[in-house]
């Protein structure tokens, strides 16, 4: 039986940006019907490799082969025509168009068609959806679908375009556990039909679950390609970072400390009901549950942005009523939001401004002018204290890695000297090393400054590693409380999904 040719092979690829080597002599190939994991820290070269594989950028050295044929100069159009497609994190769909229109829009754009055969388009869309086992109405407007369903539409669009290789870039970052399992089932069905996938993710458990082979990049160099059976999460973390990263709990038993926050029977119709818990000084309290379980909505209520219909919030035993987030901030509450890019940062503004924004009143003179030297001094101290890797305090925050952007948001709130800090999925979209750094920062804030921290997370191993107690939330209610020593990762996952 003849050996299968790779759908894509990149041979001895080198790419430089100025004096920086993004990729050095990298080999990478994907076989038909294979799910190939691609992992590495931010800056390891993953994005550059994808851009070369899809013709967006050209390598200085190396060769590109598609199904055994050498391509002298790969362009995005040629990659698309040869069956190499990318599903980006933003999906690149038309939210105001239907499912069918999104699946076949490329045909009308490419062929400059002036008229749409609506019935034919919907019939073909039903054929594609049916062949792939996706139960969606082809007339449904895509903007009304869940993110998980939109993702399936994006993959169906690639398959309808005769995709042979689909590159999935962080496809599970906004999905619930059930939605991830549904996506994986979809990938396995397409894999059985000979479609190849490249699966890029910071969630190493998911990489190991869905991939057949895993390639590791570090600092632009390929560390190796491994069958998933040879890997564990710990080994994969070591290969990515060169450091031993333990899965063991980092917290020490918390002595009896003062209660600083109590919520009693907090309810907001349609979002959560009868939520009660306490938070103590120096405690890290985990809150975990599926997206849509009400966990973020509770956090926003505590931060004064979503007033409850009933229930109480007490700070150090005194009931408080927050009419805005300003009230919450004045009472010593800080909030690091779920989406740092949309809610936490002004990307085109300097690092210094993003850090100092919470304490601008302290940096303004009596005449109402901002002291430039104070602003820079505050920012440089935060950069130093929190280990933020930035070229300069006045560099745009957009230029920083995801982990360092998150540290900017954290440092901004620490400057306000909060009593309570809400961290909403603080490690979302950051690499393994950056996660460890954020864990250490969180532990230090609780241990050394006595800040009570509400730590919202998607990842079971994460709350087991950094939290003193763990609350499980499902369908708007807190259903269980654990201490890390009382529950395994698998048992915690079962409780979360119910």
Residue pairs with C-beta under 8 A, 6 or more apart in sequence:
4 31
4 32
5 67
5 68
6 29
6 30
6 31
6 65
6 67
6 68
7 30
7 31
7 32
7 66
7 67
7 83
7 84
7 164
7 165
7 196
8 28
8 29
8 30
8 53
8 64
8 65
8 66
8 84
8 165
8 196
9 28
9 29
9 64
9 65
9 66
10 26
10 27
10 28
10 29
10 49
10 52
10 53
10 62
10 63
10 64
10 65
11 27
11 62
11 63
11 64
11 65
12 25
12 26
12 27
12 61
12 62
12 63
13 23
13 25
13 26
13 27
13 28
13 49
13 52
13 59
13 61
13 62
13 64
14 21
14 23
14 24
14 25
14 26
14 59
14 60
14 61
14 62
15 21
15 22
15 23
15 45
15 48
15 52
15 57
15 59
15 60
16 22
16 60
21 220
22 45
22 48
22 220
23 45
23 48
23 49
23 52
23 59
23 220
24 220
24 221
25 61
25 62
25 221
25 222
26 45
26 49
26 62
26 217
26 220
26 221
26 222
27 222
28 38
28 49
28 53
28 215
28 222
28 225
30 36
30 165
30 196
30 197
30 198
31 196
32 164
32 194
32 195
32 196
33 191
33 192
33 193
33 194
33 195
33 196
34 191
34 196
34 197
34 212
34 213
35 187
35 191
35 196
35 197
35 199
35 210
35 211
35 212
36 196
36 197
36 198
36 199
36 211
36 212
36 213
36 214
36 215
37 198
37 199
37 200
37 201
37 207
37 208
37 210
37 211
37 213
37 214
37 215
37 228
38 46
38 49
38 50
38 198
38 199
38 200
38 214
38 215
38 217
39 46
39 200
39 201
39 202
39 204
39 207
39 214
39 215
39 216
39 217
39 236
39 240
40 46
40 216
40 217
40 218
40 240
40 431
41 218
41 240
41 241
41 431
41 432
41 433
41 434
42 401
42 402
42 403
42 430
42 431
42 434
43 219
43 401
44 217
44 218
44 219
44 220
44 240
44 431
45 217
45 219
45 220
45 221
46 200
46 217
48 57
48 220
49 217
50 86
50 167
50 169
50 198
50 200
51 57
52 58
52 59
52 64
52 74
53 64
53 79
53 84
53 167
53 198
54 74
54 76
54 79
54 84
54 86
54 167
55 74
55 75
55 76
55 77
55 78
55 79
56 76
58 73
58 74
63 70
64 70
64 71
64 74
65 71
66 74
66 79
66 82
66 83
66 84
67 82
67 164
71 78
71 82
80 106
80 161
82 164
83 161
83 162
83 163
83 164
83 165
84 163
84 164
84 165
84 167
85 158
85 161
85 163
85 165
85 166
85 167
86 166
86 167
86 169
87 151
87 154
87 155
87 158
87 166
87 167
87 168
87 169
87 171
88 169
89 169
89 170
89 171
89 173
91 150
91 151
91 153
91 154
92 154
93 102
93 142
93 150
93 153
93 154
93 157
94 101
94 102
94 105
94 142
95 141
95 142
95 143
96 141
96 142
96 143
97 105
97 141
97 142
98 138
98 139
98 140
98 141
98 142
99 125
99 129
99 136
99 137
99 138
99 139
99 140
99 142
99 145
99 153
100 121
100 122
100 124
100 125
100 138
100 139
101 121
102 142
102 153
102 154
102 157
103 125
103 128
103 138
103 153
103 156
103 157
103 160
104 121
104 124
104 125
104 157
104 160
105 157
106 157
106 161
107 113
108 116
121 138
122 138
122 139
124 160
125 138
126 138
128 156
128 159
128 160
129 135
129 136
129 138
129 156
132 152
132 155
132 156
132 159
132 186
132 189
132 190
133 186
133 189
134 152
134 156
134 186
136 145
136 149
136 152
136 153
142 150
142 153
145 153
146 179
147 174
147 175
148 175
148 176
148 179
148 182
148 183
151 171
151 175
151 183
152 183
152 186
155 166
155 168
155 186
155 190
158 166
159 166
159 190
159 195
163 195
164 194
164 195
164 196
165 195
165 196
165 197
165 198
166 190
166 195
166 196
166 197
166 198
167 197
167 198
167 200
168 187
168 197
168 198
168 199
168 200
169 200
170 200
170 201
170 202
170 429
171 183
171 199
171 201
172 179
172 180
172 183
172 201
172 203
172 206
173 201
173 203
173 428
173 429
174 291
175 183
175 291
176 290
176 291
176 292
177 290
177 493
177 496
177 497
178 290
178 497
180 206
184 206
184 209
184 210
187 197
187 199
187 210
188 210
190 197
191 197
199 206
199 207
199 210
199 211
201 207
202 429
202 430
202 431
202 432
202 435
203 459
204 233
204 236
204 237
204 432
205 233
205 461
207 214
207 236
208 214
208 228
208 231
208 232
208 233
208 236
211 228
212 227
212 228
213 225
213 226
213 227
213 228
214 225
214 226
214 228
214 231
214 236
215 222
215 224
215 225
215 226
216 222
216 223
216 224
216 225
216 226
216 236
216 239
216 240
217 223
218 239
218 240
218 241
218 242
223 239
223 240
224 239
233 247
233 461
234 244
234 245
234 246
234 247
237 243
237 245
237 432
238 244
238 245
240 431
240 432
240 433
241 432
241 433
243 433
245 432
245 436
247 461
247 465
248 465
249 464
249 465
249 466
249 484
249 485
250 439
250 440
250 443
250 465
250 466
251 284
251 443
251 466
251 467
251 468
251 484
253 468
254 280
254 282
254 283
254 468
257 280
257 281
257 282
257 283
257 450
258 280
258 281
258 316
259 278
259 279
259 280
259 281
259 316
259 317
260 279
260 280
260 281
260 315
260 316
260 419
260 420
260 452
261 278
261 279
261 302
261 313
261 314
261 315
261 420
261 452
261 454
262 276
262 277
262 278
262 279
262 312
262 313
262 314
262 317
263 275
263 276
263 277
263 298
263 302
263 311
263 312
263 313
263 314
264 276
264 311
264 312
264 314
265 274
265 275
265 276
265 310
265 311
265 312
266 272
266 274
266 275
266 276
266 298
266 301
266 308
266 310
266 311
266 312
266 313
267 273
267 274
267 275
267 308
267 309
267 310
267 311
268 297
268 301
268 306
268 307
268 308
268 309
269 309
271 294
271 297
271 306
271 476
272 294
272 297
272 298
272 473
272 476
272 477
273 476
273 477
274 311
274 477
275 294
275 298
275 311
275 473
275 477
275 478
276 478
277 285
277 471
277 478
277 481
279 285
279 420
279 452
279 453
279 454
280 452
281 419
281 450
281 451
281 452
282 446
282 447
282 450
282 451
282 452
283 446
283 452
283 453
283 468
283 469
284 442
284 443
284 446
284 453
284 455
284 466
284 467
284 468
285 452
285 453
285 454
285 455
285 467
285 468
285 469
285 470
285 471
286 455
286 456
286 457
286 463
286 466
286 467
286 469
286 470
286 471
287 295
287 298
287 299
287 454
287 455
287 456
287 457
287 470
287 471
287 473
288 295
288 456
288 457
288 458
288 459
288 460
288 463
288 470
288 471
288 472
288 473
288 492
288 496
289 295
289 472
289 473
289 474
289 496
290 474
290 496
290 497
291 458
293 473
293 474
293 475
293 476
294 473
294 475
294 476
294 477
295 456
295 473
296 338
296 424
296 456
297 306
298 473
299 335
299 422
299 424
299 454
299 456
300 306
300 335
301 307
301 308
301 313
302 313
302 322
302 328
302 333
302 420
302 422
302 454
303 322
303 325
303 328
303 333
303 335
303 422
304 322
304 323
304 324
304 325
304 326
304 327
304 328
304 333
305 324
305 325
307 322
307 323
312 319
313 319
313 320
313 321
313 322
314 320
315 331
315 332
315 419
315 420
320 327
320 331
321 327
322 328
322 331
325 335
328 335
329 358
329 416
331 419
332 416
332 417
332 418
332 419
332 420
333 418
333 419
333 420
333 421
333 422
334 358
334 413
334 414
334 416
334 418
334 420
334 421
334 422
335 413
335 421
335 422
335 424
336 344
336 406
336 409
336 410
336 413
336 421
336 422
336 423
336 424
336 426
337 343
337 344
337 409
337 424
338 424
338 425
338 428
338 456
339 428
340 402
340 405
340 406
340 409
340 428
341 347
341 405
344 405
344 409
345 354
345 397
345 405
345 408
345 409
346 353
346 354
346 357
346 397
347 396
347 397
347 398
348 396
348 398
349 396
349 397
350 379
350 393
350 394
350 395
350 396
350 397
351 379
351 383
351 388
351 390
351 392
351 393
351 394
351 395
351 396
351 397
351 400
351 408
352 375
352 376
352 378
352 379
352 393
352 394
353 375
354 397
354 408
354 409
354 412
355 378
355 379
355 382
355 383
355 408
355 411
355 412
355 415
356 363
356 375
356 378
356 379
356 412
356 415
357 412
358 412
358 413
358 415
358 416
359 378
359 415
359 416
360 370
363 370
363 371
363 374
363 375
363 378
364 370
364 371
365 371
376 393
376 394
378 415
379 393
380 393
382 388
382 408
382 411
382 412
382 414
382 415
383 390
383 393
383 411
385 411
386 407
386 410
386 411
386 414
386 441
387 407
387 437
388 400
388 404
388 407
388 408
388 411
389 400
389 401
389 404
390 399
390 400
390 404
391 399
397 405
397 408
400 408
401 430
401 431
401 434
402 429
402 430
402 431
402 434
403 430
403 431
403 433
403 434
403 435
403 437
403 438
404 434
406 426
406 427
406 430
406 434
406 438
407 437
407 438
407 441
410 423
410 426
410 438
410 441
413 421
414 421
414 445
418 451
419 451
419 452
420 451
420 452
420 453
420 454
421 445
421 451
421 452
421 453
421 454
422 453
422 454
422 456
423 442
423 453
423 454
423 455
423 456
424 456
425 456
425 457
425 458
426 438
426 442
426 455
427 434
427 435
427 438
427 439
427 457
427 459
427 462
428 458
430 438
435 462
439 462
439 465
439 466
442 453
442 455
442 466
443 466
445 451
445 453
446 452
446 453
455 463
455 466
455 467
457 463
460 489
460 492
460 493
460 496
461 489
463 470
463 484
463 492
464 470
464 484
464 487
464 489
464 492
465 484
467 484
468 483
468 484
469 481
469 482
469 483
470 481
470 482
470 483
470 484
470 487
470 492
471 478
471 480
471 481
472 478
472 479
472 480
472 481
472 482
472 492
472 495
472 496
473 479
474 496
474 498
475 498
479 495
479 498
480 495
482 492
487 495
